[in-house]
Amino acid sequence: MLKKFTAIITKEEPWYVARCVELGVVSQGKTIAEARANLKEAVELWLESFGTDELPESTG
């Protein structure tokens, strides 16, 4: 099952900080692409740890 999550990326010198709104997962990178990739990995790890039963109802 494919889930979609909202990512917000902000510039917080000297990093780009990426946040997954639905899960509260946060990561960072030196570029937007790096921050996004790091967030994707962090979300995947979150899902491995907690599973999809812990997902908020609004995702999908």
Residue frames relative to the residue before (quaternion, step in Angstrom):
aa qw qx qy qz dx dy dz
M 1.0000 0.0000 0.0000 0.0000 0.00 0.00 0.00
L 0.3080 -0.7582 0.5534 0.1549 3.55 -0.86 1.01
K 0.1133 -0.7820 0.6116 0.0411 3.55 -0.85 1.02
K 0.2113 -0.7536 0.6077 0.1348 3.55 -1.13 0.68
F 0.1058 -0.7871 0.6072 0.0257 3.51 -1.03 0.90
T 0.4419 -0.6725 0.5279 0.2717 3.54 -1.22 0.52
A 0.0977 -0.7802 0.6168 0.0364 3.55 -0.87 1.01
I 0.0983 -0.7578 0.6430 0.0510 3.54 -0.99 0.91
I 0.0877 -0.7965 0.5981 0.0065 3.54 -0.76 1.11
T 0.0308 -0.7979 0.6013 -0.0286 3.53 -0.78 1.10
K 0.4330 -0.6651 0.5411 0.2780 3.55 -1.23 0.50
E 0.0773 0.7592 -0.6393 0.0943 3.55 -0.68 1.16
E 0.4234 -0.7708 0.4140 0.2349 3.52 0.10 1.42
P 0.6182 -0.2918 -0.7298 0.0111 1.52 -1.64 1.85
W 0.5773 0.6234 -0.3431 0.4005 3.61 1.27 0.20
Y 0.3279 -0.6175 0.6506 0.2965 3.46 -1.46 0.10
V 0.1687 -0.7911 0.5837 0.0703 3.56 -0.77 1.05
A 0.1455 -0.7959 0.5867 0.0339 3.56 -0.79 1.11
R 0.0732 -0.8030 0.5914 -0.0035 3.55 -0.89 1.03
C 0.2733 -0.7073 0.6266 0.1801 3.54 -1.06 0.83
V 0.4051 -0.7631 0.4536 0.2186 3.54 -0.37 1.28
E 0.7129 0.4932 -0.2706 0.4186 3.58 0.78 -1.02
L 0.7847 0.3448 -0.1661 0.4876 3.60 0.97 -0.81
G 0.4079 -0.7150 0.4750 0.3110 3.58 1.18 -0.41
V 0.4217 0.6916 -0.4695 0.3514 3.58 1.25 0.42
V 0.0832 -0.7980 0.5968 0.0086 3.57 -0.97 0.91
S 0.0544 0.7664 -0.6393 0.0301 3.55 -1.15 0.74
Q 0.2303 -0.7766 0.5700 0.1375 3.58 -1.27 0.01
G 0.0041 -0.7849 0.6193 0.0191 3.54 -1.34 0.22
K 0.6018 -0.5755 0.4182 0.3630 3.53 -1.29 0.30
T 0.7537 0.2061 -0.1358 0.6092 3.58 1.27 -0.43
I 0.6551 -0.4849 0.3834 0.4343 3.57 -1.27 0.24
A 0.6586 0.5169 -0.3124 0.4488 3.58 0.92 -0.90
E 0.6587 0.4999 -0.3067 0.4713 3.58 0.97 -0.83
A 0.6451 0.5159 -0.3190 0.4647 3.59 0.97 -0.83
R 0.6518 0.5114 -0.3071 0.4683 3.57 0.99 -0.84
A 0.6648 0.4967 -0.3002 0.4703 3.58 0.91 -0.90
N 0.6545 0.5040 -0.3091 0.4713 3.58 0.98 -0.82
L 0.6378 0.5132 -0.3238 0.4743 3.59 1.04 -0.75
K 0.6224 0.5384 -0.3404 0.4548 3.58 0.96 -0.82
E 0.6624 0.4953 -0.2988 0.4760 3.57 0.94 -0.90
A 0.6561 0.5117 -0.3122 0.4584 3.59 0.95 -0.86
V 0.6403 0.5080 -0.3217 0.4780 3.60 1.02 -0.77
E 0.6360 0.5231 -0.3283 0.4626 3.59 0.97 -0.82
L 0.6534 0.4998 -0.3068 0.4788 3.59 1.00 -0.80
W 0.6142 0.5374 -0.3401 0.4673 3.58 1.04 -0.77
L 0.6806 0.4914 -0.2905 0.4593 3.57 0.88 -0.96
E 0.6211 0.5266 -0.3385 0.4716 3.60 1.07 -0.69
S 0.6975 0.4859 -0.2678 0.4535 3.57 0.99 -0.87
F 0.8219 0.2716 -0.1014 0.4904 3.57 0.82 -1.02
G 0.3941 -0.7431 0.4609 0.2830 3.59 1.21 -0.37
T 0.6342 -0.5629 0.3879 0.3613 3.52 -1.31 0.23
D 0.5115 0.6422 -0.4285 0.3772 3.61 1.21 -0.21
E 0.6790 0.4935 -0.2795 0.4661 3.58 1.19 -0.53
L 0.4764 0.6946 -0.4350 0.3185 3.61 1.26 -0.07
P 0.5164 -0.6091 0.4963 0.3405 3.56 -1.09 0.67
E 0.6152 -0.5952 0.3887 0.3408 3.58 -1.14 0.65
S 0.6664 0.5596 -0.3070 0.3854 3.62 1.04 -0.69
T 0.5724 0.5865 -0.4060 0.4045 3.64 1.17 -0.16
G 0.4037 0.7013 -0.5305 0.2525 3.52 -1.18 0.45
